[in-house]
Amino acid sequence: MELSIAQHVFSNYFDAAQVIDYSVVNNGLINKTYKLDTSQGIYILQEINQKVFNEPELALENIKRVSIWLKEHEFNYAFPTPIHFTYKFFFDKLWRLLPYINATSYNEIKNKKMVSNATVCIADFYRILDQFPVQDLHFTIPHFHHGKYYIDEFHKALNHCSSERKSQAIQEINHIKSALDELVYFDEVVRQLPNRVVHFDTKISNFLFDEDFNVKALIDLDTLMPGSILSDVGDMIRTYSNKLGEESTDFDRIKADPETVETIVDSILQHTQLTDLEKNHLFFAGKAITLMQSIRFLTDFLKGDVYYAVNHPFHNLNRAKNQFIIYDSMN
């Protein structure tokens, strides 16, 4: 991105302000994020991935409704939303401006306190939204966290991918095939659970921390939708228990940390009102969502890397392997 582009977008929010400089924020797999240093302070500028979020106005409505509810009911954490609740379309791209939170985002867990504090934050999120009219929210990403959908997409990718990619991924393909029943069972359980407002992307980088590892903000709100609490708890287990992170290729050292998993589950049970069926499937949620992410990375590799941003030809394949190792270590 050029500075002139940032200035043009920013001027449509604040016409008299100047963008002095910008830097790239590399945490996200979907949207492109930039930190803007401007004449009236620091802001976050994001280019929204329109292939993933092809109805962004629906996601924006969800964000607005949930954020208003959280504010009215005194959510204990910042919940940064787009400035003026508007998006801007320039240069064939969709942009939004967000307030900057003076806090740190981490890609891996640094200590047990981070795990506990992030879990308490999401538990507070669920507590406050317990009476929210979830039926008023849009489904912004169809079939998100539906096991059968990802199984079908995996088989389609297998049938249409190049022989080269198939041969490169044969070990991961066989691993995934051996575990698909887990995702079928996940769907069966979710159908019996209450519909809640779900963040759907509770990896550690979406919690911002102060210098003492207290949570200051919950961010990245595009995936707010109706769903099951197993999606959020499962994603926390998936990302927090993998101490080397999902980008690691140190495959011999990758494994799920059982103490981290136990901390998440215990904290959720302590701070959230759950049904018995939800309580009984919290550990399973970690396995299912980790397997689901493995199949998603592998499917994208077979399709030619059309969904997730990649830095090299085997990036998604390595991610898929990383995730399957974590899943396998939970058995």
N, C-alpha and C positions, 0 to 999 in steps of 0.2 A: 504494500500500500504506500502511496506517495503522500507526503505531508499536505499537498494541495487537496487531495481527496478528503482527508480527515478534516481539513479546514472547511471545505464545502458542506460536509454533513453537519459539522458542529455549528456552523453559522445558521443552519435551519432550525436549530434549537435556541441558540443565543446569538443574535445577529451582530452584536457589537464586540464579541469576545474573539480572542486570537488563540490558535493552537500553536504553542511554542515548540513542542517536540512530542514524539510518541515512541513507544516501545511495544514489541510483540509479547503477548502473554501466551505461553505454550502449553497450558494445562489441558485444553479441550481437545476432544477427538472429532467434534462435529462443527461447531461454530468457530470463526476466527475472531480472536480477542486482542484488543490493543488498549494500552494505558496511555491516556492523553494528558500531557502537561499543558495547561491553558492559562490564560491571563486571569481567569476567575477560579482557579483551583484544578484539582485532578479529577478526571472522569474515566470511565470505561466505555470504549466503543466496540461494538460487536457487529460483525457481518454474519447474518443468519444463513445457515445452510438451507436453501429452499428445496433441495432434493429430499432432505429428511423432514423438514417442517414445511410441507407444501400448502398448508392452510394456517399461516402464522397468526392471522387475526383471531382464530379460535384459541390458540395458545395464549395470546395476549388477553383475551376475555377471561380465561381461567386464572391467569396471574392476577388480574385486577380484582376479581371476585374474592379469591383466597386472601390476597394481601389486605384488602379492606376488612375482612373478617378477623384476620390475625391482629390488625391494629386495634380494632374495636374491643377485642378480648385480651389485649395486653400480652401478646407474645413476647417472651423474654429476650428475643434475639432480633438483630437487624434482618430485614427481608428485602434487599434492594430490588426495586422494580424499575422498568423503563421510565425515563424522564417524560413527563406529561402523558404517560401511557400511550405513546405513539411510536410507530416505526416510520422510517423514511426510505424511499426507493430512489436511488441514484446510481448511475453508471451500471445499470442492469443488475444491481445488487441491493439487498435489503439490509438496512442498518438500524441499530437502536443505540441509544446513549443511556448509560447507567451511572448512578452515583458511585464514587470510589469509597471503599471501606478500608481504613488504615489497619490492615490485619494481614496475616500470612496464610497462603494456601500451600498445602503439602501434598505430594503425590504418594508418600508412604507414611505409615505410622511411626512416630518417634518414641512414644511411650504409652503406658497403660492409661494415663490420665486423658490423653486425647481420645482414646476409645470410649472411656466412660462418659466424658463430657459431650462428645458427639451423639452418643446414644441417648443421653438425657435430653439433648436438644430435640432430637426427632420424636422422642416420647412426648415432650411438651407440645410439639407440632400436632401430634395425634390427639392429645388431650383437649386442646383448644378447638380443634376441628371436628370433634366427636359429634356435635349437633349441627354441623354445617350441612346444608341441603346438597349432598353430593350429586344428586340427579341433575343439578343445574350446570354441571361441568361438561365440557366437550371431551370426546375421545380424540386427541390431537394426533396420535400415532396409532393407526389401526393395527390390531393384533399384537400390540406391544406386550411382551412377556407371556404370550400364548405359546405353549410348548408345541402344539400341533402345527402351528403356522411356521415355526422355525424348522421343524422336521420336514415339512413340505418344501420349504425354500432350499433346504440342504439337498434334498433329492433332486429338485429341479436343477440346482447348480451342478450336481454330479453328472446329470444327463447332458448338460450343455457346455461344460467346461472343456478346455483344451486337454489333450492327452498329456501334455507336458506338465500342466498344473496338477492334474490328477496323480501322476506318478510322483511328483514332488511331495504330495500331501498324503500318500497312501497310508502311512502309519497313523496319522491323525484321523483320517477317514475311517479306518477300521476301529479305532478307539471310540469315536463318536457313535458308530453303528452299534457297538456293544452296549451302549448306555441309554439308548433312546427311550426305553420304557420309563425311565425316571421322569422325563418331561411329560409323558402321557399321564402319569400318576399326579404330577404337579397340577395339571389342568383339572383333574378330577377333584383334588382337594380344594382348589381355588373356587370352583363352582359352588362349593358349600359354605364359603366364608362371607362375612359381611363386606359390602362395598364401602370403602373409605376414600378420603382424599389422600392420594399417594404421591410422594415426590418423584419416585421412579428412577432416581439417579443419586443415591446417597453415598457415593464414593467419598473418600476422605477429602479430596480436593474441592468438594462443594461445601465444606464447612471452613469458615475463616477463623483463625485463632489469633489471640493476642500473645504476647511474649511469655505468658505463664501457661499457655496451652488451654486457656478458657475459650469456648466458642463465642465469637462475636456476631457471626452472621451465617445464615443458610442461603446459598446462592444457586444459580443455574436452574431456573424454574420452568423451562419450556415443556418439560414432561409431566407437569402437574395434571393428573387425570384421576378418574375413579379407578379403583383397583383393590388389590389385597395387600395387607401389611406384610405378607411374606415377600413381596417384591423388594420393599425397602430393607427389611431385616436381612434378607438373603444377599442383597447387594453390599450391605455393610460387612457381613461375614466374608463375602467373596473378596472384597478389596482390603479390609483391615487385617485379616488373618494372613494375607500374602505380604509378608514383611519386605520382600524384595521388589514388590510392585508388579503390575501386569506387563510392564515393558521389559522385565528382566529375561535374559537368555542364559542365566546361570542355572540351567535346568536341574543339575544334581543337588542344588541347595534349596530349590523351591519347595515349600510345603506349607500347609495351613497350620497356623499356630493355635493349639487347642486352648491356651489360656485366653487369647483374644476372643475366640469364639464364645467361650464361657462367659466372659465379661459382657459381651453384647447381649447374649440371651438373658443373663441374670438381670441386667439393667432394664431391658425391655419389660421383663416380667414384673419387676419392682415398680416401674413408673407408668405402665400402660394397662388400661382395662381391656382384657382380651377374652375371647371365647375359649372354651376348652380345646376346640379343634385348632385354633390359632396357636395356643400355647404348645400343643403337642407336635407342631410342625415347624417350629422355629429353627431347630438344627437342620432339618431337612431342607428348609428354604435356602440355607447357605449352599448346600450341595446342588440343588436344582438351578439356582440362578447362576452359579459358577459354570455348570455344564451348559446352560443356555448361552452364556457369553462365549464359551469355547466354540460352540456350534455357529454362533453369529460371526465370529472372527474367521473361522474356517470357511464358511459359506461366502463371505466377502472375498477371501483369497481366491476361491474357485471361480467367482464371478469376474475377477479382474480388478479387485480393490475399488469398488464403486461407492462404498458407503463411508468407511473410516479413512481418515487421513493417514497416509503411510509415508515413511522416509526412505524405504528401500523395498525391493521386490518381494522379500520374504517376511516383511514386517507383520502382516496379518497372520501368516502361518506360524510365526514364532509366538504371537499373542495367543493363538488357539492352543498351541502346545503348552504354554505357560498355564493357561486356565484349566486345561484338562489335568495337568499334574496337581494343581491345587484341589480340584474336584476329587481326584483319585485318592489324595492324601486324607480326605475327610471320611473315607469309608472305614 
